[in-house]
Amino acid sequence: MTDPFTIPTQHWHRLGDGRIQCDVCPRACKLHERQRGLCFVRGRFDDQIVLTSYGRSSGFCVDPVEKKPLNHFLPGSAVLSFGTAGCNLACKFCQNWDISKSRETDTLASRATPVDIARVADELGCRSVAFTYNDPTIFWEYAADVADACHQRGIKAIAVTAGYMCAEPRAEFYRHIDAANVDLKAFTEDFYRKVCVGHLADVLDTLAYLCRETDVWVEITTLLIPGYNDSDTEIAAECAWIAENLGVDVPVHFTAFHPDYKMTDTPPTPPSTLSRARRIGIGEGLRYVYTGNVHDPDGGTTVCPGCGSAVVVRDWYAMRRYALSDDGRCRGCGFQLAGVYDGPVGHWGQRRLPLLTSLSQM
Ligand code: SF4
């Protein structure tokens, strides 16, 4: 507890056998003294559960907000992305495994206070900060403080998450958050159990909570993995559930898998699979279904539900056409598109600007 990056936490309780259970995520790690949870950044020290990565980052980058991906949240704007280390799921296909599976001392190079992060985001012209690369669930106290510091400068906060979080800390965390992209990794319990070592039901519960009980703007991403979660039946079931339980205005992104981590023998997702998923989603009544990680102007286009015209055309993260008013109405028919629109479209483009230095030196 003398480590300046370690803070005490709430949301844990003692068990009858002397262990302490962490109640932040459904993993429910039960820990003896000096043991760490599966996420590695939370552990039991001095007879309590602590967070050991407060104020440390694994790196910063300025990206287009479309890369999170969020297509209906301050379009075209720049976002300051950062992450810490560790993760509370164990997905065999993890596309960020160097961060999510790292031991924090290997990766957490940059010291970054919430005030520093907000200041740098402001100076770089970012309209939001995103907790990404690894899941903010496991460092939510730090993320919430960063969000508060950003709000003081008029900068919004985005969580990129798997949604695997218990109800009480979830309610506390999302009070600080403006938008979320939730990874819905598949639509079967079997996939979550075997491939992610988690449970689908908990993620659906988070999605329902966010969409029904908060003002957080939500978009969903499903990484389609050949042979695992890409059947017509499963994609249709997922989209039908979203339409019925969350609403047809929730944007869904179907993105391409690249062989990585423990699934290097699985082939990459063919673009035709993504287009097929998009057609299925639209067929199930969803208004905004996108493809990602591929060049696909059709799959990156927002069609106005009012008049059917292509109001936003994107290729990868570049904006090719933008025909919405400053408050998100179709310039042709006036239809109000779902999302968060606040002023003219941004012009960050598809640039990616890594920040290599420690923020306190900037
Ligand atoms: S947040 Fe970490 S320590 Fe807590 S239950 Fe989840 S994986 Fe375990």
Boltz pocket constraint, residues with backbone or C-beta under 6 A from the ligand:
constraints:
  - pocket:
      binder: B
      contacts: [[A, 22], [A, 23], [A, 24], [A, 25], [A, 26], [A, 27], [A, 28], [A, 29], [A, 36], [A, 37], [A, 38], [A, 39], [A, 40], [A, 42], [A, 43], [A, 87], [A, 88], [A, 137], [A, 138]]
      max_distance: 6.0
